[in-house]
Amino acid sequence: MFKPTLQDGHNRRVSYVRISVTDRCNLRCRYCSSPAFNSHFREEILSYEEIERLVRVLVTLGIDKVRLTGGEPLTRRHLDTLIRRLILIEGINDISLTTNGVALADQVESLRAAGLKRINISLDTLKPERFAEITGRDCFDQVRAGIEAAFKAGFSPVKLNVVVMRGVNDDELVEFARLTLKLPLHVRFIEYMPIGSSSSWSGGQVVTGAEILQRIAEGLGRLETVTTTPGSPARLYRLAAARGRIGVIAAMSEHFCASCNRIRVTADGRLRPCLLSDDEFDIKSLLRRGAGPEEIADLVRRAVAGKSAAHGLTCNAERKCARQMATIGG
């Protein structure tokens, strides 16, 4: 059976879209949005019907994997309804979710029943007091309950996303990695990236992937390399006899742009070929004026064709991406 292929100007096949369903969030993480950030009004973000129409077009181009993000996607009502609609689209092989976990315990059963296959939970510290400092909210217990509920609902593995910031939470690397010994967790350490207008980022706060691995090995022993899924930004490792895995996403120090297979759609309906570039294409206007599938597909093709070979940022780079992470989608 013929399978369509969406390919950029650097011979990379694009098969994965990350869609931000809202820029609202119940946390205020220092790297995600500035204190003055205001989310869009409801009518300014894509409706579920518009998201479904867009995904149906993307499937005809070769997209077969969808991740729903935010903001915090679980702040948007009836997300399970959107998942049910997307899972029925022929050609979609995988639907996943990134959440901060605050509201997960209350919704995880309905998400699982709707067809959600995989879940990533953002958690940057194992210390309740530090959690409040990083996120601006005292919700650590809710997140912990959400992680436990994800296991109980049958998600395996459950992935934890940890943004590593020097002087903030890098003293917890070993404790996070230790979780993988007894639990089927994938703990993914992410290098701190210069996104948005927040003044908190500096190159000196970046803990590189190489340093992360060295410090874990020094604390817990040798790490074995694990084969990764093609196109995945994470390099995977495991500790001896561990049930889970350790991942490192070294976006700043070890670019993986050559294997990038994804595009993003922001909450307000802009298509972004690259996370760390502010090049955007207005897909919402086409959807709202009733453009046909081929016109929408043509815009997607043009956006993908112009996708940069690499983002060009290093650990000492000046800030490049002006958009708030909350509006882009994690």
RODO-2510 file (C-alpha; in nm, 4 decimals, decimal comma):
residues 330
     n   res          X          Y          Z
     1     m     0,0000     0,0000     0,0000
     2     f     0,1338     0,3426    -0,0965
     3     k     0,2378     0,5542     0,2023
     4     p     0,2696     0,9292     0,1417
     5     t     0,5923     1,0986     0,2419
     6     l     0,6353     1,4547     0,3675
     7     q     0,9986     1,5473     0,3163
     8     d     1,1884     1,8682     0,3843
     9     g     1,4664     2,0281     0,1825
    10     h     1,7307     1,8296     0,3701
    11     n     1,5878     1,4837     0,2902
    12     r     1,4341     1,4364     0,6335
    13     r     1,1001     1,2605     0,6457
    14     v     0,8488     1,4451     0,8634
    15     s     0,5994     1,2081     1,0238
    16     y     0,5239     1,3578     1,3651
    17     v     0,3196     1,6612     1,4725
    18     r     0,3017     1,8114     1,8211
    19     i    -0,0183     2,0105     1,8707
    20     s    -0,0680     2,2560     2,1549
    21     v    -0,4358     2,2454     2,2481
    22     t    -0,4118     2,5426     2,4864
    23     d    -0,1623     2,7943     2,6193
    24     r    -0,3320     2,8019     2,9587
    25     c    -0,1559     2,6336     3,2469
    26     n    -0,2122     2,5718     3,6175
    27     l     0,1619     2,6158     3,6874
    28     r     0,4039     2,9037     3,6264
    29     c     0,7337     2,7291     3,5592
    30     r     1,0222     2,9722     3,5301
    31     y     1,1380     2,8463     3,1887
    32     c     0,7945     2,8158     3,0285
    33     s     0,6261     3,1542     3,0672
    34     s     0,7067     3,4962     3,2044
    35     p     0,5120     3,6398     3,5009
    36     a     0,3421     3,8845     3,2633
    37     f     0,2280     3,6119     3,0220
    38     n    -0,1404     3,6234     2,9253
    39     s    -0,3010     3,3279     2,7511
    40     h    -0,5200     3,3691     2,4441
    41     f    -0,8962     3,3961     2,4612
    42     r    -1,0771     3,0726     2,3822
    43     e    -1,1893     3,1904     2,0378
    44     e    -0,8284     3,2603     1,9432
    45     i    -0,7135     2,9003     1,9830
    46     l    -0,7933     2,6122     1,7518
    47     s    -1,1183     2,4290     1,8196
    48     y    -1,1247     2,0507     1,8395
    49     e    -1,3035     2,0455     1,5036
    50     e    -1,0239     2,2531     1,3474
    51     i    -0,7563     2,0296     1,4970
    52     e    -0,9313     1,7229     1,3577
    53     r    -0,9576     1,8796     1,0100
    54     l    -0,5904     1,9675     1,0170
    55     v    -0,4822     1,6200     1,1300
    56     r    -0,6879     1,4615     0,8530
    57     v    -0,4914     1,6687     0,6008
    58     l    -0,1589     1,5936     0,7689
    59     v    -0,2264     1,2200     0,7463
    60     t    -0,2584     1,2474     0,3675
    61     l     0,0925     1,3963     0,3643
    62     g     0,2557     1,1237     0,5734
    63     i     0,2057     1,2299     0,9356
    64     d     0,1192     0,9236     1,1453
    65     k     0,2117     1,0315     1,4981
    66     v     0,0416     1,3007     1,7117
    67     r     0,1396     1,4397     2,0508
    68     l    -0,0996     1,6719     2,2355
    69     t     0,0655     1,9390     2,4475
    70     g     0,0021     2,2800     2,6038
    71     g     0,0288     2,5010     2,8126
    72     e    -0,1228     2,2282     3,0195
    73     p    -0,3516     2,0232     2,7925
    74     l    -0,5578     1,8873     3,0817
    75     t    -0,6822     2,2380     3,1599
    76     r    -0,8829     2,2170     2,8381
    77     r    -1,2173     2,0527     2,8929
    78     h    -1,3079     1,7168     2,7397
    79     l    -0,9638     1,6398     2,5993
    80     d    -1,0665     1,2751     2,5851
    81     t    -1,3229     1,3742     2,3212
    82     l    -1,0484     1,5059     2,0936
    83     i    -0,8431     1,1903     2,1470
    84     r    -1,1406     0,9718     2,0518
    85     r    -1,1852     1,1691     1,7307
    86     l    -0,8184     1,1595     1,6350
    87     i    -0,7717     0,7905     1,7088
    88     l    -1,0411     0,7120     1,4506
    89     i    -0,8497     0,8823     1,1690
    90     e    -0,7098     0,6130     0,9414
    91     g    -0,3322     0,6439     0,9237
    92     i    -0,2744     0,7702     1,2779
    93     n    -0,0610     0,5082     1,4513
    94     d     0,0178     0,6808     1,7779
    95     i    -0,1382     0,9476     2,0005
    96     s     0,0479     1,0646     2,3095
    97     l     0,0247     1,3407     2,5677
    98     t     0,2622     1,5661     2,7587
    99     t     0,1213     1,6935     3,0888
   100     n     0,2453     1,8478     3,4113
   101     g     0,0414     1,5856     3,5961
   102     v    -0,1494     1,8199     3,8274
   103     a    -0,4919     1,7141     3,6982
   104     l    -0,3903     1,3717     3,5709
   105     a    -0,5223     1,1549     3,8538
   106     d    -0,8769     1,2773     3,7882
   107     q    -0,8614     1,2254     3,4102
   108     v    -0,6250     0,9363     3,3455
   109     e    -0,8939     0,6680     3,3212
   110     s    -1,0962     0,8618     3,0646
   111     l    -0,7805     0,9377     2,8639
   112     r    -0,6830     0,5719     2,8594
   113     a    -1,0335     0,4672     2,7604
   114     a    -1,0301     0,7225     2,4779
   115     g    -0,7281     0,5527     2,3220
   116     l    -0,4314     0,7458     2,4552
   117     k    -0,1250     0,5238     2,4157
   118     r     0,1632     0,7071     2,5780
   119     i     0,2106     0,9745     2,8418
   120     n     0,4957     1,2068     2,9437
   121     i     0,4813     1,3903     3,2765
   122     s     0,6940     1,6994     3,3388
   123     l     0,8555     1,6977     3,6833
   124     d     1,1727     1,8925     3,7600
   125     t     1,2225     1,8053     4,1255
   126     l     1,1433     1,5372     4,3814
   127     k     1,1311     1,7930     4,6642
   128     p     0,7914     1,9517     4,7418
   129     e     0,9363     2,2843     4,8576
   130     r     1,1557     2,3137     4,5495
   131     f     0,8602     2,2205     4,3302
   132     a     0,6755     2,5262     4,4586
   133     e     0,9789     2,7456     4,3897
   134     i     1,0179     2,6240     4,0305
   135     t     0,6496     2,6149     3,9375
   136     g     0,5041     2,8901     4,1523
   137     r     0,2413     2,6463     4,2826
   138     d     0,2164     2,4008     4,5721
   139     c     0,0973     2,1012     4,3701
   140     f     0,3660     1,8370     4,4228
   141     d     0,1287     1,5894     4,5873
   142     q    -0,1155     1,6147     4,2960
   143     v     0,1603     1,5391     4,0475
   144     r     0,2787     1,2416     4,2502
   145     a    -0,0798     1,1146     4,2590
   146     g    -0,0994     1,1619     3,8815
   147     i     0,2127     0,9503     3,8267
   148     e     0,0749     0,6732     4,0477
   149     a    -0,2586     0,6909     3,8659
   150     a    -0,0839     0,6591     3,5287
   151     f     0,0796     0,3349     3,6402
   152     k    -0,2488     0,2053     3,7801
   153     a    -0,4273     0,2877     3,4525
   154     g    -0,1825     0,0666     3,2643
   155     f     0,0542     0,3154     3,1019
   156     s     0,3974     0,1570     3,0727
   157     p     0,6433     0,3022     3,0550
   158     v     0,5532     0,6317     3,2136
   159     k     0,8003     0,8987     3,1036
   160     l     0,9197     1,1803     3,3288
   161     n     1,0602     1,4936     3,1607
   162     v     1,3168     1,6742     3,3771
   163     v     1,4546     2,0112     3,2639
   164     v     1,7979     2,0295     3,4272
   165     m     1,9066     2,3725     3,5552
   166     r     2,2440     2,4235     3,7186
   167     g     2,2095     2,5537     4,0710
   168     v     1,8380     2,4792     4,0726
   169     n     1,7814     2,1039     4,0490
   170     d     2,1012     1,9461     3,9138
   171     d     2,1757     1,8052     4,2595
   172     e     1,8857     1,5628     4,2055
   173     l     2,0182     1,3843     3,8966
   174     v     2,1141     1,0685     4,0829
   175     e     1,7874     1,0520     4,2772
   176     f     1,5841     1,0821     3,9574
   177     a     1,7957     0,8147     3,7875
   178     r     1,7571     0,5895     4,0921
   179     l     1,3810     0,5749     4,0289
   180     t     1,4439     0,3648     3,7188
   181     l     1,5907     0,0817     3,9251
   182     k     1,2571    -0,0278     4,0692
   183     l     0,9962     0,1390     3,8480
   184     p     0,9250     0,1047     3,4716
   185     l     0,9947     0,4753     3,4343
   186     h     1,1748     0,6483     3,1519
   187     v     1,3399     0,9492     3,3151
   188     r     1,4409     1,1940     3,0420
   189     f     1,6846     1,4702     3,1316
   190     i     1,6480     1,7753     2,9063
   191     e     1,9101     2,0450     2,8622
   192     y     1,7855     2,3926     2,9568
   193     m     1,6949     2,5849     2,6373
   194     p     1,6602     2,9604     2,5686
   195     i     1,2886     2,9824     2,4923
   196     g     1,0596     3,2799     2,5510
   197     s     1,1152     3,6186     2,7100
   198     s     1,1936     3,4946     3,0595
   199     s     1,5162     3,6427     3,1933
   200     s     1,5992     3,3290     3,3926
   201     w     1,7951     3,1509     3,1175
   202     s     2,1712     3,1783     3,0938
   203     g     2,4275     2,9559     2,9259
   204     g     2,5897     2,8920     3,2624
   205     q     2,2771     2,7118     3,3802
   206     v     2,2960     2,4508     3,1047
   207     v     2,4067     2,1119     3,2343
   208     t     2,5141     1,9223     2,9231
   209     g     2,4050     1,5713     2,8427
   210     a     2,7612     1,4481     2,8822
   211     e     2,7843     1,5923     3,2329
   212     i     2,4452     1,4478     3,3272
   213     l     2,5544     1,0986     3,2255
   214     q     2,8893     1,1316     3,4012
   215     r     2,7320     1,2377     3,7287
   216     i     2,4751     0,9561     3,7184
   217     a     2,7442     0,6984     3,6424
   218     e     2,9566     0,8273     3,9286
   219     g     2,6612     0,7950     4,1660
   220     l     2,4984     0,4732     4,0476
   221     g     2,7393     0,2820     3,8251
   222     r     2,7946     0,2158     3,4576
   223     l     2,5239     0,3018     3,2083
   224     e     2,4461     0,0694     2,9183
   225     t     2,3367     0,2133     2,5844
   226     v     1,9837     0,1227     2,4719
   227     t     1,8660     0,1292     2,1109
   228     t     1,6415     0,4287     2,0446
   229     t     1,3475     0,4781     1,8111
   230     p     1,4539     0,6457     1,4828
   231     g     1,3873     1,0200     1,5005
   232     s     1,3700     1,0267     1,8806
   233     p     1,5557     1,3233     2,0347
   234     a     1,6506     1,1163     2,3403
   235     r     1,9561     0,8948     2,3711
   236     l     1,8605     0,6055     2,5988
   237     y     2,0593     0,4239     2,8670
   238     r     1,9915     0,1825     3,1501
   239     l     2,1486     0,0945     3,4802
   240     a     2,2246    -0,2712     3,5448
   241     a     1,9072    -0,4670     3,6306
   242     a     1,6946    -0,1504     3,6097
   243     r     1,3280    -0,1772     3,5165
   244     g     1,3265     0,1660     3,3576
   245     r     1,5414     0,3736     3,1253
   246     i     1,7371     0,6988     3,1412
   247     g     1,7149     0,9384     2,8496
   248     v     1,9151     1,2493     2,7649
   249     i     1,7865     1,5181     2,5287
   250     a     2,0939     1,7290     2,4529
   251     a     1,9359     1,9928     2,2304
   252     m     2,2000     2,2542     2,3084
   253     s     2,5280     2,0636     2,3289
   254     e     2,4722     1,7772     2,0830
   255     h     2,2314     1,8791     1,8091
   256     f     2,0073     1,6026     1,6762
   257     c     1,8595     1,8200     1,4008
   258     a     1,9808     1,5829     1,1279
   259     s     1,7210     1,3270     1,2373
   260     c     1,4367     1,5687     1,3223
   261     n     1,1044     1,4296     1,2002
   262     r     0,8582     1,6741     1,3548
   263     i     0,6616     1,9922     1,3157
   264     r     0,4589     2,1850     1,5730
   265     v     0,1236     2,3599     1,5748
   266     t     0,0813     2,6327     1,8343
   267     a    -0,2317     2,6870     2,0416
   268     d    -0,3251     2,9877     1,8283
   269     g    -0,2890     2,7979     1,5025
   270     r     0,0613     2,8644     1,3737
   271     l     0,2666     2,5891     1,2162
   272     r     0,6302     2,5911     1,3345
   273     p     0,8775     2,3737     1,1433
   274     c     1,1354     2,4103     1,4235
   275     l     1,0936     2,4502     1,8002
   276     l     1,3880     2,6901     1,8365
   277     s     1,3060     2,9155     1,5416
   278     d     1,0258     3,1712     1,5261
   279     d     0,9480     3,0964     1,1597
   280     e     0,5730     3,0354     1,1561
   281     f     0,2926     2,9775     0,9065
   282     d    -0,0682     3,0797     0,9727
   283     i    -0,2704     2,7611     0,9400
   284     k    -0,5647     2,8907     1,1450
   285     s    -0,6657     3,1498     0,8871
   286     l    -0,6945     2,8807     0,6211
   287     l    -0,9026     2,6582     0,8456
   288     r    -1,1377     2,9414     0,9432
   289     r    -1,2048     3,0683     0,5933
   290     g    -1,2974     2,7199     0,4767
   291     a    -0,9892     2,6396     0,2723
   292     g    -0,9937     2,2986     0,1117
   293     p    -0,7587     2,0122     0,2003
   294     e    -0,5225     2,0772    -0,0915
   295     e    -0,4728     2,4439    -0,0028
   296     i    -0,3966     2,3482     0,3575
   297     a    -0,1652     2,0705     0,2381
   298     d     0,0185     2,3142     0,0122
   299     l     0,0929     2,5463     0,3059
   300     v     0,2225     2,2524     0,5083
   301     r     0,4461     2,1416     0,2209
   302     r     0,5884     2,4922     0,1828
   303     a     0,6525     2,5214     0,5556
   304     v     0,8267     2,1839     0,5698
   305     a     1,0297     2,2539     0,2551
   306     g     1,1797     2,5587     0,4268
   307     k     1,2632     2,3765     0,7500
   308     s     1,6138     2,4748     0,8609
   309     a     1,8954     2,2223     0,8520
   310     a     1,9746     2,3005     1,2169
   311     h     1,8670     2,5460     1,4879
   312     g     2,2193     2,6844     1,5345
   313     l     2,1999     2,7391     1,9101
   314     t     2,4783     2,6497     2,1500
   315     c     2,5090     2,6622     2,5265
   316     n     2,6518     3,0147     2,4997
   317     a     2,4142     3,1450     2,2338
   318     e     2,2042     3,4563     2,2662
   319     r     1,8317     3,3968     2,2972
   320     k     1,6757     3,3135     1,9614
   321     c     1,3219     3,1868     2,0219
   322     a     1,0932     3,4698     2,1366
   323     r     0,7720     3,2680     2,1724
   324     q     0,6728     3,1481     2,5176
   325     m     0,7033     2,7722     2,5548
   326     a     0,3460     2,7670     2,6854
   327     t     0,2143     2,8777     2,3450
   328     i     0,4457     2,6607     2,1336
   329     g     0,3771     2,3338     2,3104
   330     g     0,6286     2,1250     2,5026
***
